[in-house]
């Protein structure tokens, strides 16, 4: 049904205060305070809604009891995000540079829904809320980075981050489920790498790293009730690459292998506000080759190409399908090794750039995305 006043209103206002201080010839300190205020709602007309779904009493008209009505509702998001970041940077103007830094960020968000009109008269207060929940997230981290020019053509680098996240969700969701839950995650994220400057035209690099990621709010509250709650994922990543640069041609290749434990993957489901829903898979990997090529065809024409060939697999996947004839039972399918959703094995791109006049470019973009 067309509704003239259906609207989606959301606004964010960002505030930043930055400070950079040179402490001496080798040290400088960069700090920042930030605050983001976000608030908004979307309004929609809903037909034939049960009063019980909105915690409203049925309407009694004469001797008849009316249990549903068309209504107008608003669903709100009201949040604050603020924090502090810093970085102490060291550069001895020779072989070593490094940074020690960190951040402390806090988010609070209120989610609630209001019934603003009902076609069948029932009693409810102005700005009546049929659901309300609050989410709080504290995110703190400290890190250290170092770059060492170990030899004329060899640079070694590494960094280490420790991160702690505390989630707290309290209240009920729009379908009246109690979504209250608390989670604490502690991550240690190291990275080591080497960069070799072979000569003016050739360079190579390699790195190994461990990364961790927590599930977001949507993953936690929209999780399949027949499955365990989502947990954090861990990534073990190895990369090696090569670059060639000349006046008319540049080329690069990057080979990667990413092994996951409890990877958070897209399932294809979306929740009732359109956010994608993710869930864990026990063991999975992504591996592939990324290549890029830039050719100066003539003085005014340049051609850039890139492509990625990859294999993206879940090692042993079990699928759970709702069986509506025997609810809440589910059909369990053991699919074994299978592709990760939304992960094409081939992507490629091309850009032709023509410069007919100085400081004026015309570009033609092309992109290919393989089956997924």
C-alpha positions in Angstrom: 0.0 0.0 0.0 1.2 3.5 -0.9 1.7 5.7 2.2 2.4 9.3 1.5 4.5 9.9 4.7 6.7 6.8 4.6 10.1 8.2 5.3 13.6 7.2 6.5 15.2 10.0 8.6 18.7 9.5 10.1 21.3 12.1 10.8 24.8 11.9 12.1 26.9 14.9 13.4 30.6 14.4 13.8 32.9 16.4 16.1 36.7 16.1 16.2 39.5 17.8 18.2 43.0 17.0 17.0 46.3 17.9 18.7 49.8 17.3 17.3 52.8 18.1 19.4 56.5 17.8 18.6 58.3 16.7 21.8 61.8 16.8 20.4 63.6 16.2 17.1 62.8 12.4 17.2 59.4 12.3 19.0 55.9 13.7 18.2 52.6 13.0 19.8 49.3 12.9 17.9 46.0 12.8 19.9 42.4 13.2 19.0 39.0 13.4 20.7 35.9 12.5 18.7 32.2 12.4 19.2 29.5 11.3 16.8 25.8 11.9 17.5 23.3 9.9 15.5 19.5 9.8 15.7 16.7 9.0 13.4 13.7 6.8 12.6 11.8 5.4 9.7 8.0 5.6 9.6 5.8 3.1 7.8 2.1 2.1 7.4 1.5 -1.5 8.4 -1.7 -3.4 7.5 -3.6 -5.9 9.6 -1.3 -5.9 12.6 -2.2 -8.0 15.7 -2.5 -5.8 18.8 -0.7 -8.5 20.8 2.4 -8.0 18.7 2.6 -4.4 19.9 1.7 -5.2 23.6 -1.7 -3.5 23.1 -5.0 -4.6 24.5 -7.6 -5.8 22.0 -10.4 -3.3 21.0 -13.9 -4.1 22.2 -16.6 -2.6 19.9 -20.1 -3.4 21.3 -20.1 -7.1 21.7 -17.2 -7.7 19.3 -13.5 -8.0 20.1 -11.2 -6.7 17.5 -7.7 -8.2 17.6 -5.9 -6.4 14.7 -5.8 -3.1 12.9 -3.9 -1.1 10.3 -1.4 1.2 12.1 1.5 3.6 11.7 4.7 2.9 13.5 8.2 4.5 13.8 11.4 2.6 14.6 14.1 4.7 16.2 17.9 4.5 16.5 19.4 6.9 19.0 23.1 6.6 19.6 26.3 8.2 20.8 29.9 7.3 19.9 32.9 9.0 21.4 36.4 8.3 22.4 40.1 9.2 22.5 43.0 8.1 20.4 46.8 8.8 20.6 50.0 7.9 18.9 53.5 8.5 20.1 55.8 8.5 17.0 59.6 8.0 17.0 61.9 8.6 14.1 65.7 8.7 14.6 66.2 9.9 11.0 68.2 6.8 10.2 67.3 3.1 10.5 64.4 2.9 13.1 60.9 4.4 13.2 58.2 3.3 15.6 54.8 4.1 17.1 53.2 3.4 20.4 49.5 4.2 20.5 46.0 3.2 21.5 42.4 4.2 21.7 39.4 4.0 24.1 36.0 4.2 22.4 32.5 3.9 23.8 29.2 3.5 22.0 25.7 3.5 23.4 22.6 3.1 21.3 18.9 3.0 22.1 16.6 1.0 19.8 12.9 1.5 20.2 9.6 1.5 18.3 6.6 3.8 18.7 3.0 3.3 17.6 1.8 6.7 16.4 -1.7 5.9 15.0 -4.1 3.0 14.8 -7.1 2.7 12.5 -9.1 0.9 15.2 -9.2 3.0 18.3 -7.3 1.5 21.2 -5.8 3.2 24.2 -2.1 4.0 24.3 0.0 6.9 25.4 1.5 9.4 23.1 4.9 8.2 21.9 3.9 4.7 23.1 6.9 2.3 22.8 6.1 -1.4 22.1 9.7 -2.4 22.4 13.0 -0.9 23.7 16.5 -2.0 24.0 19.9 -0.5 24.7 23.3 -1.6 23.5 26.6 -0.5 25.0 30.1 -1.3 23.6 33.4 -0.4 25.1 36.4 -0.9 22.8 40.0 -0.3 24.1 43.3 -1.2 22.4 47.0 -0.6 22.7 49.5 -1.2 19.9 53.2 -0.9 19.1 54.8 -0.7 15.6 58.4 -0.7 14.5 60.2 -0.4 11.2 63.9 -1.3 11.0 66.1 -0.7 8.0 68.1 -3.8 8.7 70.3 -3.4 5.5 70.5 -1.1 2.5 67.9 -3.0 0.6 66.0 -4.8 3.5 63.3 -3.3 5.7 61.8 -5.4 8.5 58.6 -4.3 10.3 56.2 -5.6 12.9 53.3 -4.6 15.1 51.4 -6.0 18.0 48.0 -4.9 19.2 46.0 -6.0 22.2 42.3 -5.2 22.1 39.4 -5.7 24.5 35.7 -5.3 23.7 32.8 -5.4 26.2 29.3 -5.7 24.8 26.1 -5.3 26.8 22.7 -5.6 25.3 19.5 -5.2 27.4 15.8 -5.1 26.5 13.5 -6.6 24.0 13.5 -6.4 20.2 10.6 -5.4 17.9 9.3 -9.0 17.9 9.2 -8.9 21.7 12.1 -11.3 22.1 14.3 -10.7 25.2 17.7 -10.0 23.6 19.6 -9.3 26.8 23.2 -10.6 26.7 26.7 -9.7 27.7 30.0 -10.5 26.0 33.7 -9.8 26.5 36.4 -10.4 23.9 40.1 -10.1 24.3 42.3 -10.2 21.2 46.0 -10.3 20.5 46.8 -9.3 16.9 50.5 -9.6 15.8 52.0 -8.9 12.3 55.6 -9.4 11.0 56.8 -8.5 7.5 59.8 -7.9 5.3 60.3 -5.6 2.3 63.2 -6.0 -0.2 64.1 -3.1 -2.5 65.9 -5.2 -5.2 66.7 -2.2 -7.4 65.0 1.0 -8.7 62.5 -1.1 -10.7 61.9 -4.2 -8.6 60.7 -4.8 -5.1 59.3 -7.7 -3.1 57.6 -8.3 0.2 56.1 -10.9 2.5 54.1 -10.8 5.7 52.4 -13.0 8.3 49.6 -11.8 10.6 46.9 -12.9 13.0 43.7 -10.9 13.2 40.5 -11.3 15.2 37.0 -9.8 14.8 34.0 -9.8 17.1 30.4 -10.4 15.8 28.4 -7.2 15.4 25.1 -6.5 17.1 23.0 -7.8 14.2 24.8 -11.1 14.2 24.1 -11.5 18.0 20.5 -10.5 18.1 19.4 -12.0 14.7 21.2 -15.3 15.2 19.4 -18.5 14.3 17.8 -19.6 17.6 18.5 -23.3 16.7 22.3 -22.5 16.5 24.8 -21.4 19.0 25.3 -17.6 19.4 28.0 -16.3 17.0 31.5 -16.0 18.4 34.6 -14.1 17.4 36.5 -15.2 14.3 40.3 -15.7 14.0 42.3 -15.1 10.8 45.8 -16.4 10.0 47.1 -14.5 7.0 50.2 -15.0 4.8 51.0 -12.8 1.9 53.9 -12.4 -0.6 54.2 -10.0 -3.4 56.3 -8.5 -6.2 56.2 -5.1 -7.9 57.9 -3.8 -11.1 57.9 -0.1 -12.1 59.2 1.5 -15.2 58.4 4.7 -17.1 55.7 3.1 -19.3 54.7 0.0 -17.4 54.1 -1.0 -13.8 53.0 -4.4 -12.6 52.3 -6.2 -9.3 51.3 -9.6 -8.0 50.2 -10.6 -4.6 49.7 -14.2 -3.4 47.7 -14.7 -0.2 46.4 -17.5 2.0 43.9 -16.7 4.7 42.9 -19.5 7.1 40.0 -18.9 9.4 38.7 -20.4 12.6 35.0 -19.6 13.3 34.9 -17.2 10.3 31.8 -15.0 10.2 30.2 -15.4 6.8 27.2 -14.0 5.1 24.3 -16.4 4.9 22.1 -14.5 2.4 19.6 -13.7 5.2 18.8 -10.1 6.1 17.1 -8.9 9.2 13.9 -6.8 9.3 15.8 -3.6 8.7 17.9 -4.9 5.8 21.2 -5.6 7.6 22.9 -8.8 6.5 23.0 -11.6 9.0 26.3 -13.5 9.6 27.1 -16.7 11.4 30.2 -18.7 12.1 31.7 -21.7 10.2 34.2 -23.8 12.0 37.1 -23.9 9.4 37.5 -22.1 6.2 40.1 -20.4 3.9 40.5 -17.9 1.2 43.5 -18.1 -1.1 44.3 -16.5 -4.4 46.4 -14.3 -6.6 45.9 -10.6 -7.1 47.5 -9.0 -10.2 47.6 -5.4 -11.4 49.1 -3.9 -14.6 49.3 -0.2 -15.7 50.4 0.6 -19.2 51.1 4.0 -20.7 49.9 3.4 -24.2 50.9 6.8 -25.4 51.4 10.3 -23.9 47.8 10.9 -23.3 46.3 7.4 -22.9 46.8 5.0 -19.9 45.3 1.5 -19.3 45.0 0.1 -15.8 44.0 -3.6 -15.3 43.5 -5.7 -12.3 42.2 -9.2 -11.6 41.9 -11.6 -8.7 41.7 -15.4 -9.0 40.7 -17.1 -5.8 39.4 -20.2 -4.0 37.1 -19.5 -1.1 36.0 -22.6 0.8 34.3 -23.8 3.9 36.1 -27.1 4.8 33.1 -28.9 6.4 29.8 -27.1 6.2 26.6 -28.2 7.9 23.4 -26.5 6.6 20.3 -26.1 8.8 17.1 -25.6 7.0 13.8 -24.7 8.8 11.2 -27.4 8.4 7.9 -25.5 8.7 5.8 -28.7 8.5 7.5 -30.0 11.7 8.5 -26.7 13.4 10.7 -26.2 15.4 12.6 -29.2 13.8 15.2 -28.5 11.2 16.6 -30.4 8.2 20.3 -30.9 8.7 22.4 -31.2 5.5 26.1 -32.1 5.7 27.5 -30.5 2.6 31.2 -31.1 3.3 33.6 -28.8 1.4 31.7 -26.0 -0.2 32.1 -22.4 -1.5 31.8 -19.4 0.8 28.7 -17.3 -0.1 29.2 -14.0 -2.0 32.8 -14.9 -2.8 33.4 -15.1 -6.6 36.4 -17.0 -7.9 37.2 -14.4 -10.5 36.9 -10.6 -10.4 38.6 -8.2 -12.9 38.6 -4.5 -13.7 39.8 -2.2 -16.4 40.2 1.6 -16.6 41.1 3.5 -19.8 42.1 7.1 -19.0 42.5 9.7 -21.7 43.9 13.2 -21.0 42.9 15.4 -24.0 43.8 18.6 -22.1 46.0 19.3 -19.1 44.2 18.6 -15.8 41.2 17.1 -17.7 40.7 13.3 -17.8 38.1 11.1 -19.3 37.9 7.5 -18.0 36.1 4.4 -19.1 35.5 1.9 -16.3 34.7 -1.8 -16.8 34.3 -4.5 -14.1 33.7 -8.3 -14.2 32.5 -10.3 -11.2 32.3 -14.1 -11.5 29.6 -16.5 -10.4 29.0 -16.5 -6.6 
